[in-house]
Amino acid sequence: MHAPPAQAADPRRRCLVTGGAGFIGSHLTDHLLALGHDVTVIDDLSTGRRENLADAMAGRSGPGRLRFIEATVSAALAALGPGERFDMVFHLAAAVGVKRVLERPIESVETNVHETSALLRFVASRPPASDGSRHAATLVASSSEVYGKGARTPFAEDDDCVLGPTTASRWSYACSKALDEYLALAYHRQHGVPVVVARLFNTVGPRQVGDYGMVLPAFVAAALAGRPLRVYGDGRQSRCFCDVRDVAPALPALLVCPAAHGLVVNVGSDDEITIEDLALRVIGVLGSASAVERVPYAHAYAPGFEDLRRRVPDLSRLRRTIGFRPRHDLDRTILDLAASLAPPGAPAPGRRVTA
Ligand SMILES: NC(=O)c1ccc[n+]([C@@H]2O[C@H](COP(=O)([O-])OP(=O)(O)OC[C@H]3O[C@@H](n4cnc5c(N)ncnc54)[C@H](O)[C@@H]3O)[C@@H](O)[C@H]2O)c1
């Protein structure tokens, strides 16, 4: 992997990344190390994988130093020394994915709420830094799921969040992430913690796995294996997919932007594609012989499952604060994701795409 050189203008910072062995967290960790920052990762490996940090652990990601703590966020923070302090904190640890949330509803709600609360208490209780800054700049990863059933397109950060009934577990993920947002913003108002809430839309790319209900890696894995690509419902529901290698650098860029502090910011792409077209695109890009199979929602999840037809972010705030412009196109992402899912030594999948 090619690490960008450390930027002279960017002093070495002490960073904490919770969920840093996960899909997005590991790309963020690589990016921070490449910038020359020191990174502490806390991850309990519930859905994360040690292999995601292979480059970081081998010192290939960049000049920064990595410390890996395998534990839950609250346990790890409780064990850190009283003087231990970070300059930038990225809270990505969460119970993730609709499938996992439906299968393990208690764990999802408890993880997402308790661990965020523990993290924010930790940040607010640390002593001031030597440069006079009172609290670590702290980014809390939220999700486009908090918009719930909102019907507006595109979704802007101050739009209403419209969640379904508490009897449908599906909404507990959205609700737990909304509580995380309330907590983060409350720490900003009450204790002056420089907080950014990053409301992430569908993020995709290498290292993502389909085990927890993520659509693109599931399609790519099926296409590589010659199995049918299972499209839920009529396939006309649409999403916007952004490459993780565009999302990861946007997170520290937001944290060092004072204009973003105290704000919720949508992060993602606004390029919309239907799920059926996504399946056909995967098949085309990878030159797969797989077919598309339609699966009713009731079979895929549970009877009465509610999905959203469209989920498009309004990115004006993201563009205004950090001038965000994604650089990876979907075909490139599909190819690189396929390469990361293929067994070691397998020939490079798919037709040729120039970068
Ligand atoms: N991938 C997406 O499209 C997407 C979309 C919206 C929001 N998000 C948010 O981004 C963040 C990262 O998601 P991801 O896609 O990388 O998922 P992921 O499952 O790969 O990452 C989550 C990480 O958190 C770790 N973790 C879970 N509970 C923990 C705990 N109690 N203590 C310590 N570590 C714990 C897991 O082991 C994993 O490594 C999450 O907060 C998620 O809600 C992701």
The ligand as an SDF file (V2000), in Angstrom:
LIG
                    3D

 44 48  0  0  0  0  0  0  0  0999 V2000
  -20.3650    0.8010    6.8200 N   0  0  0  0  0  0  0  0  0  0  0  0
  -21.3560    1.6380    6.6430 C   0  0  0  0  0  0  0  0  0  0  0  0
  -21.9130    1.7390    5.5450 O   0  0  0  0  0  0  0  0  0  0  0  0
  -21.8540    2.5140    7.7730 C   0  0  0  0  0  0  0  0  0  0  0  0
  -22.9920    3.3160    7.5280 C   0  0  0  0  0  0  0  0  0  0  0  0
  -23.4540    4.1230    8.5590 C   0  0  0  0  0  0  0  0  0  0  0  0
  -22.8040    4.1630    9.7710 C   0  0  0  0  0  0  0  0  0  0  0  0
  -21.7060    3.3720    9.9870 N   0  0  0  0  0  0  0  0  0  0  0  0
  -21.0510    3.4590   11.3010 C   0  0  0  0  0  0  0  0  0  0  0  0
  -19.6480    3.4630   11.1410 O   0  0  0  0  0  0  0  0  0  0  0  0
  -19.0270    2.7960   12.2330 C   0  0  0  0  0  0  0  0  0  0  0  0
  -18.0830    1.7160   11.7160 C   0  0  0  0  0  0  0  0  0  0  0  0
  -18.8490    0.7570   10.9920 O   0  0  0  0  0  0  0  0  0  0  0  0
  -18.1710   -0.3720   10.0660 P   0  0  0  0  0  0  0  0  0  0  0  0
  -18.9830   -0.4740    8.8440 O   0  0  0  0  0  0  0  0  0  0  0  0
  -16.7340   -0.1510    9.9660 O   0  0  0  0  0  0  0  0  0  0  0  0
  -18.5090   -1.6710   10.9050 O   0  0  0  0  0  0  0  0  0  0  0  0
  -17.5370   -2.7400   11.6060 P   0  0  0  0  0  0  0  0  0  0  0  0
  -18.4330   -3.7540   12.2360 O   0  0  0  0  0  0  0  0  0  0  0  0
  -16.5190   -3.2220   10.6510 O   0  0  0  0  0  0  0  0  0  0  0  0
  -16.8370   -1.8420   12.7230 O   0  0  0  0  0  0  0  0  0  0  0  0
  -17.2940   -1.7350   14.0470 C   0  0  0  0  0  0  0  0  0  0  0  0
  -16.1210   -2.1170   14.9320 C   0  0  0  0  0  0  0  0  0  0  0  0
  -16.4710   -1.9010   16.2970 O   0  0  0  0  0  0  0  0  0  0  0  0
  -16.0040   -3.0090   17.0610 C   0  0  0  0  0  0  0  0  0  0  0  0
  -16.8410   -3.0590   18.2650 N   0  0  0  0  0  0  0  0  0  0  0  0
  -18.1690   -3.3340   18.3520 C   0  0  0  0  0  0  0  0  0  0  0  0
  -18.5740   -3.2360   19.6290 N   0  0  0  0  0  0  0  0  0  0  0  0
  -17.4960   -2.8740   20.3480 C   0  0  0  0  0  0  0  0  0  0  0  0
  -17.2790   -2.5880   21.7300 C   0  0  0  0  0  0  0  0  0  0  0  0
  -18.2880   -2.6460   22.6220 N   0  0  0  0  0  0  0  0  0  0  0  0
  -16.0380   -2.2560   22.1400 N   0  0  0  0  0  0  0  0  0  0  0  0
  -15.0060   -2.1890   21.2450 C   0  0  0  0  0  0  0  0  0  0  0  0
  -15.1510   -2.4450   19.9360 N   0  0  0  0  0  0  0  0  0  0  0  0
  -16.3820   -2.7670   19.4940 C   0  0  0  0  0  0  0  0  0  0  0  0
  -16.1530   -4.2070   16.1460 C   0  0  0  0  0  0  0  0  0  0  0  0
  -15.3400   -5.3090   16.5210 O   0  0  0  0  0  0  0  0  0  0  0  0
  -15.7350   -3.5980   14.8110 C   0  0  0  0  0  0  0  0  0  0  0  0
  -14.3460   -3.7070   14.6170 O   0  0  0  0  0  0  0  0  0  0  0  0
  -20.1590    2.2780   13.1130 C   0  0  0  0  0  0  0  0  0  0  0  0
  -20.3770    3.1940   14.1760 O   0  0  0  0  0  0  0  0  0  0  0  0
  -21.3600    2.2790   12.1860 C   0  0  0  0  0  0  0  0  0  0  0  0
  -22.5740    2.4390   12.8810 O   0  0  0  0  0  0  0  0  0  0  0  0
  -21.2200    2.5430    9.0180 C   0  0  0  0  0  0  0  0  0  0  0  0
  1  2  1  0
  2  3  2  0
  2  4  1  0
  4  5  1  0
  4 44  2  0
  5  6  2  0
  6  7  1  0
  7  8  2  0
  8  9  1  0
  8 44  1  0
  9 10  1  0
  9 42  1  0
 10 11  1  0
 11 12  1  0
 11 40  1  0
 12 13  1  0
 13 14  1  0
 14 15  2  0
 14 16  1  0
 14 17  1  0
 17 18  1  0
 18 19  2  0
 18 20  1  0
 18 21  1  0
 21 22  1  0
 22 23  1  0
 23 24  1  0
 23 38  1  0
 24 25  1  0
 25 26  1  0
 25 36  1  0
 26 27  1  0
 26 35  1  0
 27 28  2  0
 28 29  1  0
 29 30  1  0
 29 35  2  0
 30 31  1  0
 30 32  2  0
 32 33  1  0
 33 34  2  0
 34 35  1  0
 36 37  1  0
 36 38  1  0
 38 39  1  0
 40 41  1  0
 40 42  1  0
 42 43  1  0
M  CHG  2   8   1  16  -1
M  END
$$$$
